[in-house]
Amino acid sequence: MATRVYSSRDRGEAYSAAQSFLKADPLRNCVVMEILCQPQPGGDDGRFWWVDDGSRVCGFVAQHTAASNALASPLNPEAADALAATIAESGVDLPGVSADAATAALFAGKWTERTDGAAAPCFAQRICEAESLLRSKPAEGQLRRAAATDADELIGWLDEFGAETGDPVPDSAWLIRQRLSERELWVWDCDGSVSMAARTPAVAGVSRVQAVFTPRQHRGRRFAANVVAAITAAILEDGLRPMLYTDLANSTSNSLYRSLGYRAVDEVTRYRFRLP
């Protein structure tokens, strides 16, 4: 049977149609499912597409706001071509795409064929999972749950993180305040806040560690290692799978996560698109 592409602006409709497919690979599809199932800064301003091969859903693309890069599930060539064609023909101008490295390259190629545009890789990450936790060397200070009074400082830290990585967080204030409301934002306190990290609400048995940052003046003292270790331990104790994304260009954070028991699952690449 020929493939057929469906689209919707309704997160609930999209998730209902594709949840079995997405849940079959919860690590690679974690962020897509978060967009579909959890509050987002863009509210309900997203666009979603999925492709059916005649018997089942076999691919999914999400764009959670009109200015956002697309996020793609793993795709085979036929699904990638069908999705790229449908999205391009609908007049949507995607700024770029992020997916596992093979899918991102495949979709980027199909997109340039359909739009006569150009695509270039611009960011590389790694998906990591910890099946067990290795003990971290203790650090001076202690873990505490972040409070509303920490918000302004932590928003500034997240903006600083984006500036350092060259990958700004577009909704840093929203993210910090959302995690505070969920009581899932933590800081390491050593005569004041010195490091932070958060965990996302679980989807399909996976909880993601995110927003890990230590200001430059506090680095090298195992603060981040201890806050990430504590969050990871809590996720494991909840019977969930802890995962996180690392920046492949950052050898320090990659080494830190390996020291805690995180192991590589897959590489993720982001491509930037440019119309002719």
C-alpha positions in Angstrom: 0.0 0.0 0.0 1.1 3.6 -0.6 2.1 5.8 2.3 -0.3 8.5 3.4 0.6 11.5 5.4 -1.7 13.1 8.0 -1.4 16.4 9.7 -3.0 18.2 12.7 -2.6 21.3 14.9 -4.2 19.3 17.8 -1.6 17.7 20.1 -4.1 15.2 21.5 -5.2 14.0 18.1 -1.6 13.6 16.9 -0.6 11.7 20.0 -3.6 9.4 19.8 -2.8 8.5 16.3 1.0 7.9 16.8 1.5 7.0 20.4 2.1 3.3 19.8 4.8 4.1 17.2 6.4 6.7 19.4 6.4 4.6 22.6 8.2 1.8 20.8 11.4 4.0 20.8 10.9 6.2 23.9 14.5 7.5 24.1 14.7 8.8 20.6 11.1 10.0 20.7 11.2 11.4 24.2 11.2 15.1 23.3 8.5 14.6 20.7 6.3 12.9 23.3 7.0 15.7 25.8 5.7 18.2 23.2 2.6 16.2 22.6 1.8 15.3 26.3 3.1 18.1 28.5 2.7 21.9 28.7 4.8 23.8 26.2 5.7 27.5 26.0 4.0 27.8 22.6 0.7 26.4 24.0 -1.2 24.8 21.2 0.6 26.6 18.4 2.3 23.4 17.1 2.1 21.5 13.9 2.3 17.7 13.6 2.6 15.3 10.8 2.7 11.5 10.7 2.9 8.9 7.9 1.1 5.6 7.7 2.4 2.8 5.4 -1.0 1.3 5.0 -0.9 -0.8 8.2 0.7 1.4 10.8 2.3 4.7 11.6 5.9 4.6 10.6 7.1 8.2 11.1 6.4 11.5 12.9 7.5 15.1 12.7 6.6 17.8 15.2 7.1 21.5 15.1 6.0 22.9 18.5 5.9 26.6 17.3 6.0 28.2 13.9 9.6 29.4 14.6 10.9 26.1 15.9 13.0 23.5 14.2 11.2 20.3 13.3 11.8 17.3 15.5 11.6 13.9 13.7 11.3 10.4 14.8 13.5 7.8 13.2 12.4 7.6 9.5 13.0 5.3 6.6 13.6 6.8 3.1 10.0 6.5 1.9 8.6 8.0 5.1 11.1 10.9 5.0 10.3 11.6 1.4 6.5 11.5 2.0 6.8 13.8 5.0 9.2 16.3 3.4 7.0 16.5 0.3 3.7 17.1 2.3 5.3 19.7 4.6 6.9 21.6 1.7 3.8 21.5 -0.4 1.7 22.9 2.5 3.9 26.0 2.4 5.5 25.6 5.8 9.0 27.0 6.0 10.9 24.8 8.4 14.0 26.6 9.9 15.7 23.2 10.3 15.3 19.7 11.6 16.7 17.7 14.5 16.7 13.9 14.7 19.0 10.9 15.1 21.9 11.5 12.8 20.8 9.1 10.1 17.3 10.5 10.0 18.4 14.1 10.1 20.7 13.7 7.1 18.0 11.8 5.2 15.2 14.3 5.9 17.6 17.3 5.2 18.4 15.7 1.8 14.7 15.1 1.0 13.8 18.7 2.1 16.4 20.3 -0.2 15.1 18.2 -3.1 11.6 19.3 -2.5 12.4 23.0 -1.9 15.5 23.5 -4.0 17.0 25.0 -0.8 20.1 24.2 1.2 20.8 22.4 4.4 23.9 22.4 6.7 24.6 20.6 10.0 24.9 23.0 12.8 24.7 21.2 16.1 25.6 17.7 17.3 24.4 15.9 20.5 24.3 12.5 22.0 21.4 10.7 23.7 22.6 8.9 26.8 20.8 6.6 29.3 21.8 5.4 32.8 20.7 1.9 33.5 22.4 2.1 36.9 24.2 4.9 38.8 27.9 5.0 39.6 28.8 6.7 42.8 29.9 10.3 42.5 32.7 11.7 44.6 31.0 13.9 47.2 31.1 17.6 46.9 31.0 20.3 49.6 27.5 21.5 50.2 24.1 19.9 49.7 21.2 19.3 47.4 18.0 21.3 47.8 14.9 21.8 45.8 14.9 25.2 44.0 12.5 27.8 45.3 10.6 30.6 43.7 13.1 33.1 45.1 15.8 31.3 43.0 13.9 31.9 39.7 15.7 35.1 38.4 19.1 33.7 39.1 18.4 30.4 37.5 16.8 32.0 34.4 20.1 34.0 34.1 22.1 30.8 34.3 20.0 29.2 31.6 20.6 32.2 29.3 24.3 32.0 30.1 24.2 28.3 29.2 22.7 29.1 25.8 25.3 31.8 25.2 28.2 29.4 26.0 26.9 26.6 23.9 25.7 28.8 21.0 22.3 27.1 21.4 20.1 29.7 23.2 17.1 28.4 25.1 14.3 30.5 23.5 11.9 30.2 26.5 14.3 30.1 29.5 12.0 31.9 31.8 9.1 29.7 30.9 11.2 26.5 31.4 12.5 27.5 34.8 9.1 28.6 36.1 7.5 25.4 34.8 10.0 23.1 36.5 9.6 25.2 39.7 5.8 24.7 39.6 6.4 20.9 39.1 8.9 20.9 42.0 11.4 19.2 39.7 14.2 21.9 39.6 17.1 21.4 42.0 20.2 23.3 43.0 23.4 22.4 44.8 23.9 24.8 47.6 27.4 25.7 49.0 27.0 29.0 50.8 24.5 29.8 48.0 23.4 28.2 44.8 26.3 26.9 42.7 24.8 24.5 40.2 21.4 23.4 38.9 19.6 20.6 37.1 16.0 19.6 36.5 14.0 16.5 35.5 11.1 16.3 33.1 7.8 14.6 33.9 7.9 11.1 32.7 6.7 10.0 29.3 6.5 6.3 28.3 8.6 5.4 31.3 11.4 7.9 30.6 12.4 11.0 32.6 14.9 13.4 31.0 17.6 15.3 33.0 17.9 18.8 31.6 19.1 22.4 32.3 22.3 21.2 33.9 24.5 24.2 34.5 27.3 25.4 36.8 28.5 29.1 36.5 32.1 29.3 35.5 33.4 30.5 38.9 32.0 27.3 40.6 33.2 24.7 38.1 35.7 21.9 38.8 34.3 21.0 42.3 31.9 18.2 41.4 28.8 20.3 42.0 27.0 19.4 38.8 28.0 15.7 39.1 26.4 15.5 42.5 23.1 17.2 41.5 22.8 15.1 38.4 23.6 12.0 40.4 20.9 12.8 42.9 18.3 13.4 40.2 19.3 10.3 38.3 19.0 8.2 41.5 15.5 9.6 42.1 14.5 8.7 38.6 15.8 5.1 39.0 14.1 4.8 42.3 10.8 5.8 40.7 11.2 2.8 38.3 11.9 5.1 35.3 14.6 5.3 32.7 16.9 8.4 33.1 18.2 10.0 29.9 19.8 13.2 28.9 21.3 14.9 25.9 25.0 15.9 25.8 26.7 18.4 23.5 29.3 16.4 21.6 31.5 19.5 21.5 31.7 19.6 25.3 34.3 17.0 26.5 33.9 18.0 30.1 30.1 17.2 30.4 30.5 14.1 28.3 33.2 12.8 30.7 31.1 13.8 33.7 28.0 11.9 32.5 30.1 8.8 31.7 31.5 8.9 35.2 28.0 8.6 36.5 27.0 5.6 34.4 25.4 7.2 31.4 26.0 5.4 28.2 25.6 6.5 24.6 22.4 5.4 22.8 22.5 7.4 19.6 23.9 10.6 18.0 21.5 13.5 17.2 22.2 16.1 14.5 20.5 19.4 13.8 20.4 20.8 10.3 19.7 24.4 9.4 17.6 25.0 6.2 17.9 27.9 3.8 15.5 28.5 1.0 16.9 29.5 -2.4 
